[in-house]
Amino acid sequence: QVQFVESGGGSVQPGGSLTLSCTFSGSAFSVSRMGWYRQAPGKQRELVADITRTGNKNFADSVKGRFTISRDNTKNTAYLQMNDLKPEDTAVYYCNKVPLSGDYWGNGALVTVSS
């Protein structure tokens, strides 16, 4: 199983930016499509962005134009650049495969957007 470790969360004001990092164990070939998920208080976990090993990307409508996803296969690391953050982006952010295949979730990175 692949293990995921997220980092880079924090507190920002609306309109601010943050970059999250996700490091995963194993090889880049073990994670063909990497996704960033988030879970807001009282809500279900949702997929917000994903990227294939070759760089094809998808974004949820709620973050399109504000979030960017990238990955460095040589470092087994994926990134989520979040710009123009809104209070509704407040959540714990996780990375994992897309689709999910039974790998454990990491502890996540808490992002709080508040004035």
Secondary structure, DSSP 8 states (H G I E B T S, - for coil): ---EEEE--EEE-TT--EEEEEEESS-GGG-SEEEEEEE-TTS--EEEEEEETT--EEE-TTTTTTEEEEEETTTTEEEEEE-S--GGG-EEEEEEESS--S------EEEEE--
